[in-house]
């Protein structure tokens, strides 16, 4: 058995050219080597394969049976290797058939994926996009194993070691239905606390959040009447009732059924980031996808 680790790749390249040219001088010219160097390579190849490989003949060197058997597999192997190490081709979205998988909450779907969707579909009509549920504890592993290409998450909670790009900064507004009698103007702090609120509790069932922490600092509480796990239901509930909610502004500003005002309590906002693994950082297709998303939310 021949140990591949003991073979210099240049020797195989030399053999491939010799099998094509049947002449040491012409092979040396093609490879930009001296003729003695090619002769040394041939001697080493004969030693490795235990076969003369090329023998003198009336019209140049003639390959042995062993060399003939090597010719096509060697050519294909070197072509495959050359393709593998060649620079990546430019990405053509019009001809692309990629399937991209991104992890997002329903907030990320509405504020990041949806604004970018039309552009991606127009530029790359044969591509596919799968949005999967964001599972923060699994983001790093999913990205490393190729289960997701991108994730959209708050910058402060981005896993260490992942590439990330800040997409935008978000702030909270107080939202309710159009025509809500208590939202004709900014309510006072006491009026705010007296309203019936909805809260989004991603883990389910929670009745307290960052707004309640801000109120507690002033010794105040509010009445949270409804707790749900998704923003989509919150907006539907607001449109059909007199409930109110502290919501990220980007969710509300394009919804004609809702009205928003500045809240009377200061609640810290958050920064949304796009996350990806180092393994796809330089991939042309992924660079294109990230650029479309950045452009759509800027």
Buried (B, 14 or more C-beta within 10 A) or exposed (E): EEEEEEBEEEBBBBBBBBBEBBBBEBBBBBBEBEEEBBBBBBEBBBEBBEBBBBEEEEEEBEBBEEBEEBBEEBEEEBEEEEEEEEEEEEBEBEEBEBEBBBBBBBBBBBBBBEBBBEBBEEBBEEBEBEBEEBEBEBBBEBBBEEEBBBBBBBBEEBBEEBBBEEBBEBBBBBBBBEEBEBBEEEBEBEEBBEBBBBBBBBEEEBBBBBBBEBBEEEEBEBEBBBBBBBBBBBBEBBBEBBBBBBBBBBBBEEBEEBBBBBBBBEBEEBEBBBBBBEEBEEBBBBBBBBEBBBEBBE
